[in-house]
Amino acid sequence: MDKIKIIIADDSDFVRDGMRIILDVDDDFEVLGTAATGKEAIELAEKEAPDIFLMDIQMPVMDGIEATKIIVERNLGKVLILTTFDDDELVRQALRNGAKGYLIKNHTPEHLKQMIKSVYYGTGVMDENVLNSLAGSAGNSNDTTVSGAAAGFDASEYSPREMEIIKAVAEGLSNKEIAGKLFISEGTVKNYITGILAKEGLSHRTALAVYYLTGKK
């Protein structure tokens, strides 16, 4: 396959250099360059045409949240947030601005590479702890619908049973757990989820959970 072209944006020299070394030794990746600010990342992308940005949140001049918004608006590439911050509101802002994934900086190199590939091939990714935190706070948010979903989530096309399935997915339940909770078979759960993903044009249950919790595909 073609190499996945990456720009690393982080204000830490140690982090930038470390991630560059990890990715440069793998034939599946090519690091086009690194940036210490969101502004630098955008300027670099306009010259180099990356596939993926590894984007920190807290950076001088322009942070990763604002940079993500501009990158998505200009169609410069896909953004994978890689940060030490797991604040729910920061996660929501990043996803609303178009980030395709949100990971905390505590993963092994191999896991990071797999997540980059997932985003490259169109699957949204989310740190499990962050997803669980979002699910726990969704019901307390002022920016939610009656169903408990984020205001941007269109629940009008779904039956009550489908909404139960979607909410359970957003809570991080497995097919087996959903089946037990709703007293239906695992096969029925799988069929429901497959149909829902197809209806929304989504490729993975994590992307469905993110859409339900943030209102952003």
Secondary structure, DSSP 8 states (H G I E B T S, - for coil): ---EEEEEE-S-HHHHHHHHHHHHTSTTEEEEEEESSHHHHHHHHHHH--SEEEE-S--SSS-HHHHHHHHHHTT--EEEEEES---HHHHHHHHHTT-SEEEES---HHHHHHHHHHHHTT--EE-HHHHHHHHHHHTT-SSB-TTSSBTT---TT--HHHHHHHHHHHTT--HHHHHHHHT--HHHHHHHHHHHHHHHT-SSHHHHHHHHHHS--
